[in-house]
Amino acid sequence: MNHTKSYTLTEATKKMERYCAYQERCHKEVVEKLKRMNMIPEAIDQILGHLIQENYLNEERFAKAFARGKFNMKKWGANRIIRELKFRDISAYNIKSALAEIQNEDYLTTFDELAKKRVTQIKETNPFKKKKKLADYLLYRGWESHLVYEKANELIK
């Protein structure tokens, strides 16, 4: 017995309109959700087309909101943002325009504050190990290696 609810095209479309209105979504998320709703490929294409036409779905807008959000809330660097957007099948053009949302000055200020805050939290006394811990932390968050190693050397003598 399959207890999965089946949706008409209209029901699925309305559900996806609400899904996209709630927060910015990428095409991949919407397609995956429609597949989980057991919609056939033709229906998925039709609903996707409708959502794009009615401006519920806009990958450039999604990419910009994603980049701003991850940078401001999670303090992610460009590499991590790029990796996560690529994972969501966002085009190179939209990734570039998303990163342009972050001002260079804000980027460097945030990086500096994050690094300084993290240094105070690292209990390690060996300066080499302490540098490595700081670098690993910042690299994991997607900050560029040249910035990371420069900052580690500047903060830990």
Backbone as a ProteinNet text record, in pm:
[ID]
protein_1_A
[PRIMARY]
MNHTKSYTLTEATKKMERYCAYQERCHKEVVEKLKRMNMIPEAIDQILGHLIQENYLNEERFAKAFARGKFNMKKWGANRIIRELKFRDISAYNIKSALAEIQNEDYLTTFDELAKKRVTQIKETNPFKKKKKLADYLLYRGWESHLVYEKANELIK
[TERTIARY]
84.4	0	87.7	66.6	141	52.7	97.7	17	58.3	132.9	175.7	58.1	40.7	-66.8	-33.4	-136.1	-110.1	-171.9	-104.2	-144.5	-186.5	-286.5	-319.1	-215.6	-207.7	-114.5	-140.2	-266.1	-303.2	-262.5	-289.6	-253.3	-101.6	-30	116.5	171.7	112.6	156.7	135.8	17.2	-14	82.3	106.7	196.2	336.9	381.9	515.4	522.5	411.7	407.4	429.4	362	379	521.5	573.2	708.9	812.4	795.6	889.7	865.9	741.7	710.7	765.6	773.6	820.4	966.5	1050.7	1190.7	1245.1	1354.1	1413.9	1454.8	1425.8	1462.7	1540.4	1620.9	1686.7	1607.4	1628.9	1556.5	1571	1694.2	1721.9	1632.5	1616.7	1532.2	1387.5	1339	1200	1178.2	1271.5	1260.7	1262.5	1352.8	1360.3	1230.1	1173	1047.6	934.2	929.4	824.9	841.4	966.8	989.9	940.5	965.9	918	764.7	702.5	556.1	505.2	596.8	564.2	506.8	554	508.5	589.8	524	593.4	678.3	784	873.8	802.2	697.3	624	560.5	502.9	439.5	545	658.5	767.8	811.8	831.4	872.1	767.9	642	533.9	528.1	536.6	530.9	652.8	769.9	892.7	878.5	828.7	807.7	715.5	606.4	509.4	575.7	652.2	715.7	817	886.5	985.5	912.4	812.4	735	667.8	615	544	640.9	769.8	875.6	876.4	823.1	836.6	977.3	1032.2	1161.2	1254.7	1368	1463.9	1601.7	1681.9	1809.6	1907.9	1905.6	1996.9	1959.1	1829.6	1780.1	1812	1792.5	1826.4	1974.5	2060.9	2206	2248.8	2192.4	2226.5	2182.3	2060.6	2008.9	2091	2126.1	2204.9	2342.2	2409.1	2543.3	2539.7	2445.5	2433.7	2407.2	2314.2	2275.4	2389.7	2457.8	2566.5	2684.6	2708.9	2817.2	2781.9	2662.8	2623.8	2597.1	2530.5	2490.8	2597.9	2653.3	2747.9	2893.5	2914.7	3051.3	3130.7	3064.4	3132.5	3213.9	3328.4	3409.8	3363.1	3422.4	3382	3390.9	3497.5	3514.2	3399.4	3356.2	3247.2	3115.6	3093.3	2970.7	2967.1	3081.6	3089.4	3061.6	3125.8	3108.5	2962.1	2898.6	2758.4	2664	2692.5	2607.7	2626	2750.3	2775.1	2701.7	2702.8	2633.1	2483.4	2430.8	2289.4	2268.5	2372.2	2365.5	2339.6	2392.3	2377.1	2484.1	2447.2	2539.5	2653.3	2763.1	2880.3	2842.2	2757.6	2713	2642.5	2550.3	2474.5	2561.1	2660.8	2753.6	2833.4	2879.9	2957.9	2873.6	2750.7	2665	2627.5	2621.8	2592.8	2709.4	2831.6	2949.3	2967.2	2918.8	2927.1	2840.5	2747.3	2660.7	2740.6	2853.3	2933.1	3041.8	3038.5	3137.7	3273.3	3378.5	3514.2	3553.6	3516.9	3549.1	3482.5	3354.3	3279.9	3342.3	3382.2	3439.6	3565.2	3653.8	3780.4	3760.8	3667.8	3637.1	3581.3	3487.8	3427.5	3533.1	3618.7	3727	3817.3	3855.4	3943.5	3879.3	3751.4	3679.9	3666.1	3633.7	3617.2	3748.2	3857.4	3988.8	4030	4012.7	4050.9	3967.8	3839.3	3751.4	3793.7	3821.9	3858.1	3990.2	4086.6	4217	4199.6	4109.7	4089.2	4024.7	3957.8	3889.5	3980	4091.8	4180.3	4269.4	4259.1	4331.3	4476.7	4509.2	4643.1	4752.4	4862.4	4971.3	5085	5104	5207.4	5167.9	5251.6	5212.9	5189	5263.6	5243.2	5107.9	5076.5	4947.6	4832.9	4855	4752.3	4724	4830.7	4815.1	4737.2	4770.7	4702.5	4554.6	4522.6	4381.5	4304.8	4367.1	4302.5	4282.9	4389.4	4383.1	4276	4272.4	4172.4	4030.7	4009.6	3878.2	3835.9	3927.3	3895.2	3883.2	3967.6	3961.3	3831.3	3789.5	3663.9	3546.7	3553.3	3447	3463	3562.7	3572	3650	3731.3	3813.6	3936.8	3982.3	4093.7	4222.9	4298.4	4417.8	4520.8	4539.8	4639.5	4600	4470.5	4422.6	4442.2	4407.4	4412.8	4554.6	4651.1	4787.6	4851.4	4820	4868	4816.9	4686.1	4622.6	4675.6	4695.1	4746.6	4885.7	4967.4	5103.8	5100.3	5002.7	4990.4	4942.5	4847	4785.2	4861.7	4935.2	5003.6	5153.8	5225	5371.7	5444.5
-120.9	0	125.5	209.9	334.3	445.6	505.1	609.1	750.7	763.8	896.7	970.8	1095.6	1177.4	1208.6	1207.8	1251.1	1389.3	1469.1	1608.3	1631.3	1717	1760.6	1865.8	1898.4	2000	2133.3	2169.3	2295.2	2294.5	2183.6	2173.1	2183.6	2110.2	2109.7	2248.8	2315.6	2451.2	2546.1	2542.1	2629.1	2599.5	2472.2	2430.9	2486.3	2480.2	2529.8	2682	2748.7	2895.1	2934.6	2863.7	2892.1	2860	2747.6	2702.5	2808.5	2866.5	2966.4	3104.5	3133	3263.7	3271.1	3157.2	3151.5	3194.4	3142.2	3186.2	3158.8	3228	3208.3	3062.7	3006.1	2867.2	2863.6	2758	2737.6	2631.9	2624.8	2530.2	2387	2352.4	2216.3	2177.1	2267.2	2239.2	2214.8	2297.6	2287.3	2155.6	2122	1997	1877	1878.4	1767.1	1753.8	1866.1	1862.4	1806.5	1849	1799.2	1648.4	1602.5	1458	1381.6	1437.9	1373.3	1370.2	1464.9	1467.9	1376.6	1300.2	1206.8	1272.3	1391.7	1459.3	1405.5	1391	1339.3	1450.9	1414.9	1516.6	1627.8	1595.1	1696.9	1798.5	1750	1837.6	1924.1	1863	1937	2052.3	2023.6	2128.3	2239.8	2200	2298.1	2386.2	2325.8	2401.5	2493.8	2441.2	2520.7	2643.6	2621.8	2731.3	2837.3	2792	2883.1	2965	2897.4	2965.2	3070.3	3038.9	3133.9	3253.2	3222.2	3326.7	3421.8	3365.9	3447.7	3506.2	3484.2	3538.4	3484.3	3363.4	3297.6	3239.7	3206.1	3139	3221.8	3261.1	3341.7	3306.7	3237.4	3187.5	3298.7	3407.6	3516.8	3575.5	3594.4	3647.6	3549.3	3419.1	3316.9	3324.8	3328.3	3327.6	3449.6	3566	3687.8	3678	3631.8	3619.7	3516.7	3406.8	3300.6	3354	3421.3	3474.3	3576.2	3669.2	3770.3	3704	3611	3543.5	3464.5	3384.1	3300.9	3386.3	3495.9	3585.9	3658.2	3716.3	3795.3	3710.8	3597.7	3517.4	3416.1	3345.7	3238.5	3277.9	3399.3	3450.2	3360	3314.8	3231.6	3318.6	3265	3331.4	3293.1	3356.8	3337	3191.4	3120.6	2981.9	2891.9	2907.3	2825.2	2862.2	2989.7	3035.3	2981.4	2991.4	2940.1	2789.8	2716.6	2570.2	2533.2	2600.3	2568.9	2606.9	2716.4	2755.6	2659.3	2616	2517.7	2388	2347.6	2226.3	2236.8	2359.2	2381.5	2409.5	2381	2397.5	2541.4	2637.2	2777.9	2811.4	2886.8	2920	3010	3004.4	3087	3235.5	3275.2	3415	3456	3372.1	3405.3	3399.2	3312.1	3305.3	3435.6	3480.4	3604.2	3722.9	3727.8	3840.1	3831.8	3710.9	3694.5	3745.5	3713.5	3757.7	3909.4	3968.5	4113.5	4186	4111.8	4168.5	4204.1	4137.9	4159	4261.9	4371.3	4478.2	4431.6	4462	4420	4465.3	4588.9	4643.3	4561.2	4529.5	4447.7	4309.1	4257.8	4123.7	4115.3	4211.1	4210.1	4241.6	4331	4364.3	4241.6	4173.6	4053.5	3946	3928.2	3829.5	3862.1	3986.8	4031.4	4006.6	4044.7	4027.3	3879.3	3799	3654.5	3590.9	3625.9	3570.4	3610.8	3738.7	3787.7	3721.2	3705.1	3641.9	3496.2	3427.6	3285.5	3264.9	3352.2	3340.9	3338.8	3422.6	3428.7	3300.4	3224.6	3101.6	2978.9	2988.2	2872	2861.8	2747.2	2729	2684.4	2641.9	2591.1	2694.2	2648.4	2741.1	2735	2618.8	2605	2693.2	2792.7	2886	2818.7	2712.8	2643.9	2573.8	2504.5	2434.1	2534.3	2645.2	2748.7	2808.5	2835.7	2886.4	2787.6	2659.9	2557.2	2552.9	2558.1	2555.7	2675.1	2792.4	2912.3	2897.8	2855.3	2840.1	2739	2623.1	2520.7	2575.4	2647.5	2705.9	2801.3	2890.6	2990.7	2928.6	2832.3	2765.8	2688.1	2621.4	2546	2637.7	2760.6	2857.2	2924.5	2881.1	2926.3	3054.2	3093.8	3213.8	3175.2	3265.4	3238.8	3214.6	3114.4	3072.7	3184.3	3270.1	3376.8	3472.6	3500.3	3584.9	3512.7	3384.9	3304.8	3297.4	3261.9	3243.2	3376	3480.6	3615.5	3654.6	3632.5	3670.6	3585.5	3457.5	3367.9	3414.3	3450.7	3498.6	3634.1	3716.6	3848.4	3837.7	3748.1	3738.6	3650.2	3552.5	3457.3	3464.8	3511.6	3525.7	3408.1
0	0	0	-97.9	-104.9	-49.3	60.3	125.6	86.1	-23.2	-64	-125.6	-84.5	-139	-284.7	-369.1	-506.6	-524.3	-606.2	-624.3	-768.1	-786.2	-922	-959.7	-1086.7	-1133.6	-1061.9	-1047.3	-981.3	-834.7	-764.6	-622.7	-604.8	-687.5	-678.9	-709	-807.3	-843	-725.5	-664.8	-549.7	-434	-408.5	-300.6	-325.1	-449.2	-483.5	-479	-511.1	-499.9	-353.5	-263.4	-119.6	-74.6	-122.3	-88.8	-129.2	-246.9	-297.9	-237.3	-198.3	-139.5	3.1	70.7	208.9	219.6	130.5	124.2	-14.8	-49.2	-181.6	-198.5	-314.9	-345	-475.5	-491.1	-619.4	-695.8	-827	-912.3	-860.1	-818.9	-774.1	-654.9	-558.1	-440.7	-482.6	-575.4	-619.8	-695.5	-783.9	-860.2	-765.2	-667.4	-570.7	-492.6	-451.9	-376.7	-464.1	-590	-681.2	-705.8	-714.8	-732.4	-610.1	-490.9	-367.6	-363.1	-434	-441.8	-554	-613.4	-721.9	-846.8	-877.9	-999.8	-1117.6	-1232	-1351.2	-1412.9	-1488.6	-1547.5	-1623.4	-1698.9	-1775.2	-1680.3	-1572.4	-1473.1	-1404.6	-1371.5	-1307.5	-1397.1	-1526.8	-1621.4	-1627.9	-1632.5	-1643.4	-1518.6	-1401.2	-1275	-1263.7	-1298.1	-1294.5	-1385.2	-1505.8	-1600.6	-1543.8	-1482	-1420.1	-1308.6	-1222	-1108.1	-1154.1	-1262.1	-1316.2	-1379.3	-1460.2	-1529.6	-1430.6	-1321.4	-1221.4	-1117.3	-1138	-1052.9	-909.4	-891	-760.9	-749.5	-865	-870.8	-957.5	-899.6	-972.4	-916.6	-996.8	-945.8	-910.4	-983.9	-950.2	-815	-795	-666.7	-553.6	-580.6	-480.8	-444.6	-546.1	-524.5	-442.6	-473.1	-400	-254.3	-231.3	-94.8	-17	-82.8	-20.5	20.9	-71.6	-43.8	69.7	62.6	170	304.2	304.9	428.9	491.3	412	464.9	508.7	438.1	476.3	607	613.5	730.7	854.5	836.5	952.6	993.8	896.8	928.3	908.4	858.6	835.6	740.7	633.2	534.9	440.3	395.3	294	154.7	54	-85.4	-130.3	-92.5	-139.5	-95.4	28.8	80.9	11.6	-8.6	-75.6	-218.5	-289.2	-426.7	-429.1	-339.3	-333.7	-310.7	-216	-184.6	-298.6	-367.5	-481.4	-598.2	-622.9	-729.5	-700	-572.3	-529.5	-561.6	-563.1	-595.6	-744.4	-825.1	-971.8	-1015.9	-941.7	-978.7	-1083.3	-1184.9	-1294.6	-1247.4	-1320.8	-1289.8	-1290.1	-1384.1	-1392.1	-1262.6	-1215.7	-1094.5	-969.3	-968.9	-855.3	-849.4	-965.5	-972.5	-925.3	-970.5	-931.5	-783.1	-728.3	-584.9	-500.8	-542.1	-466.4	-474.2	-583	-598.7	-495.2	-433.5	-329.4	-203.2	-184.9	-63.7	-93.3	-20.6	-39.2	10.9	-64.3	-29.3	111.8	146.1	278	389	370.9	468.9	479	363.3	355.8	442.7	423.5	497.1	645.6	677.3	816.6	888.9	825.4	883.6	906.1	806.4	816.9	935.8	947.5	1055.6	1192.3	1207	1333.8	1369.2	1269.3	1290.6	1336.5	1270	1303.8	1445.5	1478.3	1611.7	1721.2	1695.9	1793.5	1814.6	1704	1711.4	1785.7	1762	1828.9	1980.5	2031.5	2176.9	2230.5	2143.5	2186.6	2181.2	2111.8	2097	2220.7	2289.4	2415.6	2396	2274.6	2242.6	2275.1	2336.7	2370.2	2268.4	2203.6	2101.1	1981.5	1947.4	1840.2	1705	1672.7	1544.3	1540.9	1651.3	1659.5	1663.4	1731.7	1742	1603.5	1526.4	1389.4	1303.8	1318.1	1239.3	1274	1402.4	1444.6	1388.5	1393.6	1339.9	1188.7	1119.7	974.1	933.7	1001.6	969.5	984.9	1093.3	1121	1008.1	970.2	867.4	727.4	696.8	565.2	551.3	658.1	656.7	624.3	671.7	644.3	509	432.6	293.8	270.8	366.4	345.2	265.1	179.9	88.9	166.8	121.7	194.9	213.7	112.9	130.1	243.9	257.3	367.5	500.5	501.2	623.7	680	595.3	645.8	685.7	612	646.6	785	805.4	931.8	1047.2	1026	1130.8	1175.5	1079.1	1111.5	1181.3	1145.5	1205.8	1351.7	1377.3	1510.3	1608.1	1557.1	1645.7	1619.2	1718.9	1702.4	1766.6
[MASK]
+++++++++++++++++++++++++++++++++++++++++++++++++++++++++++++++++++++++++++++++++++++++++++++++++++++++++++++++++++++++++++++++++++++++++++++++++++++++++++++

